[in-house]
Amino acid sequence: MATSESLGIEKKKLKKPPLQLHYLGDRILRQPAKRVAKVDDNVRQVVRQMLQTMYSADGIGLAAPQVGINKQILVIDIHLDDPDVPPLVMINPVIKEVSEDLELSQEGCLSIPGVFLEVRRPAMVEVAYKDEWGRPQTLVAGGLLARAIQHEIDHLMGVMFVDRVENQALLRHELKEHGFANSTVRSIAA
């Protein structure tokens, strides 16, 4: 298993992260990301920069479109305080199976700062992907990791968590409160 040391990234904030976050309303966030044809040093460099940007913004997940890169790459680290647990890097991730059990839990997003709302998602997920070395992997995840994976894969399809919020009145209030237009939401909530 590749560790974060193999990518040479420390879990720390940088004064000037290498990539710039895009926010709700930016067109790049609504475009389906392109598959990565070849996992090479350029892709690993993007992964490093994404990790540095995510750690600098106190995030636990980041998808490439959030930093203006239209590729199917995402990084997740739900163990920010543990330097021994490497971040998860997923390239071209595909959800293979989800549980019938659904969980309602609060989500936030680095592309919608300050907004935290409840979203209903499958409790467990099985995902196939390539790691940062191009090796095929399969992962079955539950809890926060399952939620983070689904949230980030949504980004790769141009879907934002606010699109899945069921409480529309609270959603409108929170968006307005934080300076986002309700018209930027593309509701797909059940």
C-alpha positions as YAML, in Angstrom:
chain: A
units: angstrom
residues:
- id: 1
  name: MET
  ca: [0.00, 0.00, 0.00]
- id: 2
  name: ALA
  ca: [1.40, 3.40, -0.97]
- id: 3
  name: THR
  ca: [1.81, 5.77, 1.94]
- id: 4
  name: SER
  ca: [1.59, 9.53, 2.04]
- id: 5
  name: GLU
  ca: [5.36, 9.59, 2.45]
- id: 6
  name: SER
  ca: [5.69, 8.00, -0.98]
- id: 7
  name: LEU
  ca: [4.02, 11.13, -2.35]
- id: 8
  name: GLY
  ca: [6.11, 13.31, -0.04]
- id: 9
  name: ILE
  ca: [3.16, 15.25, 1.41]
- id: 10
  name: GLU
  ca: [2.90, 16.35, 5.03]
- id: 11
  name: LYS
  ca: [-0.52, 16.89, 6.57]
- id: 12
  name: LYS
  ca: [-0.09, 20.60, 7.23]
- id: 13
  name: LYS
  ca: [-1.47, 23.98, 6.20]
- id: 14
  name: LEU
  ca: [0.46, 26.04, 3.68]
- id: 15
  name: LYS
  ca: [0.27, 29.84, 3.64]
- id: 16
  name: LYS
  ca: [-0.04, 29.67, -0.15]
- id: 17
  name: PRO
  ca: [-1.57, 26.39, -1.38]
- id: 18
  name: PRO
  ca: [-0.54, 25.42, -4.93]
- id: 19
  name: LEU
  ca: [-4.08, 25.27, -6.37]
- id: 20
  name: GLN
  ca: [-7.03, 27.66, -6.17]
- id: 21
  name: LEU
  ca: [-10.44, 26.47, -5.04]
- id: 22
  name: HIS
  ca: [-13.48, 27.15, -7.22]
- id: 23
  name: TYR
  ca: [-16.82, 27.96, -5.65]
- id: 24
  name: LEU
  ca: [-20.50, 27.18, -6.19]
- id: 25
  name: GLY
  ca: [-21.51, 29.10, -9.30]
- id: 26
  name: ASP
  ca: [-18.27, 28.34, -11.24]
- id: 27
  name: ARG
  ca: [-19.01, 26.45, -14.48]
- id: 28
  name: ILE
  ca: [-16.08, 24.00, -14.01]
- id: 29
  name: LEU
  ca: [-17.92, 22.51, -11.01]
- id: 30
  name: ARG
  ca: [-20.85, 21.51, -13.22]
- id: 31
  name: GLN
  ca: [-18.91, 19.80, -16.03]
- id: 32
  name: PRO
  ca: [-18.42, 16.01, -15.99]
- id: 33
  name: ALA
  ca: [-14.72, 15.30, -15.46]
- id: 34
  name: LYS
  ca: [-12.71, 13.41, -18.07]
- id: 35
  name: ARG
  ca: [-11.20, 9.98, -17.37]
- id: 36
  name: VAL
  ca: [-7.46, 9.88, -16.78]
- id: 37
  name: ALA
  ca: [-5.91, 7.94, -19.68]
- id: 38
  name: LYS
  ca: [-2.56, 7.26, -18.02]
- id: 39
  name: VAL
  ca: [-1.43, 7.54, -14.41]
- id: 40
  name: ASP
  ca: [2.02, 9.13, -14.63]
- id: 41
  name: ASP
  ca: [4.25, 11.67, -12.86]
- id: 42
  name: ASN
  ca: [2.04, 14.55, -14.06]
- id: 43
  name: VAL
  ca: [-1.01, 12.96, -12.44]
- id: 44
  name: ARG
  ca: [0.95, 12.29, -9.24]
- id: 45
  name: GLN
  ca: [2.03, 15.95, -9.21]
- id: 46
  name: VAL
  ca: [-1.63, 17.02, -9.49]
- id: 47
  name: VAL
  ca: [-2.44, 14.63, -6.60]
- id: 48
  name: ARG
  ca: [0.32, 16.17, -4.45]
- id: 49
  name: GLN
  ca: [-0.95, 19.69, -5.16]
- id: 50
  name: MET
  ca: [-4.55, 18.62, -4.45]
- id: 51
  name: LEU
  ca: [-3.51, 17.13, -1.10]
- id: 52
  name: GLN
  ca: [-1.57, 20.28, -0.15]
- id: 53
  name: THR
  ca: [-4.56, 22.44, -1.11]
- id: 54
  name: MET
  ca: [-7.02, 20.20, 0.79]
- id: 55
  name: TYR
  ca: [-4.89, 20.18, 3.96]
- id: 56
  name: SER
  ca: [-4.44, 23.96, 3.72]
- id: 57
  name: ALA
  ca: [-8.23, 24.43, 3.59]
- id: 58
  name: ASP
  ca: [-8.92, 21.98, 6.48]
- id: 59
  name: GLY
  ca: [-10.79, 19.64, 4.14]
- id: 60
  name: ILE
  ca: [-11.19, 15.88, 4.29]
- id: 61
  name: GLY
  ca: [-11.83, 15.48, 0.58]
- id: 62
  name: LEU
  ca: [-11.15, 17.25, -2.70]
- id: 63
  name: ALA
  ca: [-12.05, 16.47, -6.29]
- id: 64
  name: ALA
  ca: [-9.99, 17.80, -9.21]
- id: 65
  name: PRO
  ca: [-12.83, 19.95, -10.65]
- id: 66
  name: GLN
  ca: [-12.86, 21.92, -7.37]
- id: 67
  name: VAL
  ca: [-9.40, 23.21, -8.26]
- id: 68
  name: GLY
  ca: [-10.20, 23.77, -11.94]
- id: 69
  name: ILE
  ca: [-8.81, 20.46, -13.23]
- id: 70
  name: ASN
  ca: [-11.31, 18.58, -15.40]
- id: 71
  name: LYS
  ca: [-10.03, 15.08, -14.58]
- id: 72
  name: GLN
  ca: [-11.43, 12.14, -12.58]
- id: 73
  name: ILE
  ca: [-9.07, 12.47, -9.62]
- id: 74
  name: LEU
  ca: [-10.04, 12.77, -5.97]
- id: 75
  name: VAL
  ca: [-8.24, 12.72, -2.65]
- id: 76
  name: ILE
  ca: [-9.70, 11.92, 0.76]
- id: 77
  name: ASP
  ca: [-8.21, 11.93, 4.24]
- id: 78
  name: ILE
  ca: [-10.54, 11.38, 7.18]
- id: 79
  name: HIS
  ca: [-7.52, 10.92, 9.49]
- id: 80
  name: LEU
  ca: [-6.11, 14.46, 9.39]
- id: 81
  name: ASP
  ca: [-4.58, 14.15, 12.86]
- id: 82
  name: ASP
  ca: [-2.78, 10.88, 12.16]
- id: 83
  name: PRO
  ca: [0.37, 11.24, 10.04]
- id: 84
  name: ASP
  ca: [0.71, 7.45, 9.85]
- id: 85
  name: VAL
  ca: [-2.55, 6.96, 7.94]
- id: 86
  name: PRO
  ca: [-2.02, 7.81, 4.26]
- id: 87
  name: PRO
  ca: [-4.62, 9.73, 2.31]
- id: 88
  name: LEU
  ca: [-6.81, 7.88, -0.16]
- id: 89
  name: VAL
  ca: [-6.18, 8.72, -3.82]
- id: 90
  name: MET
  ca: [-8.78, 7.62, -6.36]
- id: 91
  name: ILE
  ca: [-8.33, 7.95, -10.10]
- id: 92
  name: ASN
  ca: [-11.28, 7.14, -12.40]
- id: 93
  name: PRO
  ca: [-13.41, 5.91, -9.46]
- id: 94
  name: VAL
  ca: [-16.59, 3.96, -10.23]
- id: 95
  name: ILE
  ca: [-19.21, 3.02, -7.64]
- id: 96
  name: LYS
  ca: [-19.89, -0.70, -8.09]
- id: 97
  name: GLU
  ca: [-22.44, -1.20, -5.34]
- id: 98
  name: VAL
  ca: [-24.22, 0.71, -2.58]
- id: 99
  name: SER
  ca: [-26.14, -0.51, 0.44]
- id: 100
  name: GLU
  ca: [-29.90, -0.22, 0.66]
- id: 101
  name: ASP
  ca: [-29.46, 1.34, 4.11]
- id: 102
  name: LEU
  ca: [-29.46, 5.11, 3.89]
- id: 103
  name: GLU
  ca: [-28.03, 7.54, 6.43]
- id: 104
  name: LEU
  ca: [-28.86, 11.21, 6.90]
- id: 105
  name: SER
  ca: [-25.82, 13.18, 7.96]
- id: 106
  name: GLN
  ca: [-24.39, 16.66, 7.73]
- id: 107
  name: GLU
  ca: [-22.03, 17.55, 4.88]
- id: 108
  name: GLY
  ca: [-19.99, 20.57, 3.97]
- id: 109
  name: CYS
  ca: [-17.83, 21.38, 0.96]
- id: 110
  name: LEU
  ca: [-14.67, 23.39, 0.36]
- id: 111
  name: SER
  ca: [-16.43, 24.86, -2.69]
- id: 112
  name: ILE
  ca: [-19.35, 26.11, -0.55]
- id: 113
  name: PRO
  ca: [-17.61, 27.44, 2.59]
- id: 114
  name: GLY
  ca: [-19.71, 27.85, 5.71]
- id: 115
  name: VAL
  ca: [-22.69, 25.84, 4.44]
- id: 116
  name: PHE
  ca: [-23.40, 22.59, 6.31]
- id: 117
  name: LEU
  ca: [-26.60, 20.67, 5.59]
- id: 118
  name: GLU
  ca: [-27.96, 17.16, 5.94]
- id: 119
  name: VAL
  ca: [-27.80, 14.79, 2.96]
- id: 120
  name: ARG
  ca: [-29.19, 11.25, 2.67]
- id: 121
  name: ARG
  ca: [-26.73, 8.75, 1.16]
- id: 122
  name: PRO
  ca: [-26.15, 4.97, 1.14]
- id: 123
  name: ALA
  ca: [-24.40, 3.87, 4.35]
- id: 124
  name: MET
  ca: [-21.96, 1.55, 2.53]
- id: 125
  name: VAL
  ca: [-20.30, 1.80, -0.85]
- id: 126
  name: GLU
  ca: [-18.05, -0.41, -2.98]
- id: 127
  name: VAL
  ca: [-15.82, 1.50, -5.38]
- id: 128
  name: ALA
  ca: [-13.30, 0.46, -8.03]
- id: 129
  name: TYR
  ca: [-10.50, 2.88, -8.94]
- id: 130
  name: LYS
  ca: [-6.82, 3.24, -9.74]
- id: 131
  name: ASP
  ca: [-4.40, 4.42, -7.07]
- id: 132
  name: GLU
  ca: [-1.68, 7.04, -7.57]
- id: 133
  name: TRP
  ca: [0.57, 4.36, -9.09]
- id: 134
  name: GLY
  ca: [-2.04, 3.24, -11.62]
- id: 135
  name: ARG
  ca: [-2.83, -0.02, -9.82]
- id: 136
  name: PRO
  ca: [-6.47, -1.19, -9.90]
- id: 137
  name: GLN
  ca: [-8.07, -1.21, -6.44]
- id: 138
  name: THR
  ca: [-11.43, -2.02, -4.92]
- id: 139
  name: LEU
  ca: [-12.62, -0.65, -1.60]
- id: 140
  name: VAL
  ca: [-15.69, -1.29, 0.52]
- id: 141
  name: ALA
  ca: [-16.32, 1.62, 2.89]
- id: 142
  name: GLY
  ca: [-18.87, 2.68, 5.47]
- id: 143
  name: GLY
  ca: [-19.43, 5.67, 7.73]
- id: 144
  name: LEU
  ca: [-17.65, 8.96, 7.05]
- id: 145
  name: LEU
  ca: [-15.38, 7.41, 4.42]
- id: 146
  name: ALA
  ca: [-18.36, 6.11, 2.40]
- id: 147
  name: ARG
  ca: [-19.97, 9.56, 2.59]
- id: 148
  name: ALA
  ca: [-16.76, 11.34, 1.56]
- id: 149
  name: ILE
  ca: [-16.25, 8.99, -1.40]
- id: 150
  name: GLN
  ca: [-19.81, 9.54, -2.65]
- id: 151
  name: HIS
  ca: [-19.53, 13.30, -2.14]
- id: 152
  name: GLU
  ca: [-16.27, 13.53, -4.12]
- id: 153
  name: ILE
  ca: [-17.43, 11.18, -6.91]
- id: 154
  name: ASP
  ca: [-20.50, 13.44, -7.25]
- id: 155
  name: HIS
  ca: [-18.09, 16.31, -8.00]
- id: 156
  name: LEU
  ca: [-16.62, 14.28, -10.88]
- id: 157
  name: MET
  ca: [-20.11, 14.17, -12.40]
- id: 158
  name: GLY
  ca: [-20.84, 17.87, -11.89]
- id: 159
  name: VAL
  ca: [-23.07, 17.25, -8.86]
- id: 160
  name: MET
  ca: [-22.71, 19.24, -5.63]
- id: 161
  name: PHE
  ca: [-23.96, 18.15, -2.21]
- id: 162
  name: VAL
  ca: [-26.48, 21.01, -2.11]
- id: 163
  name: ASP
  ca: [-28.21, 19.37, -5.10]
- id: 164
  name: ARG
  ca: [-29.07, 16.44, -2.79]
- id: 165
  name: VAL
  ca: [-30.40, 18.48, 0.18]
- id: 166
  name: GLU
  ca: [-34.04, 17.64, 0.92]
- id: 167
  name: ASN
  ca: [-34.87, 20.62, 3.19]
- id: 168
  name: GLN
  ca: [-35.23, 23.30, 0.50]
- id: 169
  name: ALA
  ca: [-36.21, 26.10, 2.91]
- id: 170
  name: LEU
  ca: [-33.11, 25.55, 5.04]
- id: 171
  name: LEU
  ca: [-30.97, 25.23, 1.90]
- id: 172
  name: ARG
  ca: [-32.19, 28.58, 0.53]
- id: 173
  name: HIS
  ca: [-31.58, 30.24, 3.92]
- id: 174
  name: GLU
  ca: [-28.04, 28.83, 4.30]
- id: 175
  name: LEU
  ca: [-27.02, 29.71, 0.74]
- id: 176
  name: LYS
  ca: [-28.30, 33.28, 1.10]
- id: 177
  name: GLU
  ca: [-26.63, 33.60, 4.51]
- id: 178
  name: HIS
  ca: [-23.26, 32.68, 2.96]
- id: 179
  name: GLY
  ca: [-23.57, 34.70, -0.24]
- id: 180
  name: PHE
  ca: [-24.47, 31.94, -2.71]
- id: 181
  name: ALA
  ca: [-27.32, 32.12, -5.20]
- id: 182
  name: ASN
  ca: [-30.08, 29.52, -4.89]
- id: 183
  name: SER
  ca: [-30.19, 29.45, -8.70]
- id: 184
  name: THR
  ca: [-26.82, 27.63, -8.68]
- id: 185
  name: VAL
  ca: [-28.46, 24.53, -7.15]
- id: 186
  name: ARG
  ca: [-29.63, 21.73, -9.45]
- id: 187
  name: SER
  ca: [-31.91, 19.82, -7.11]
- id: 188
  name: ILE
  ca: [-31.87, 16.02, -7.39]
- id: 189
  name: ALA
  ca: [-33.04, 15.40, -3.83]
- id: 190
  name: ALA
  ca: [-35.49, 12.53, -3.37]
...
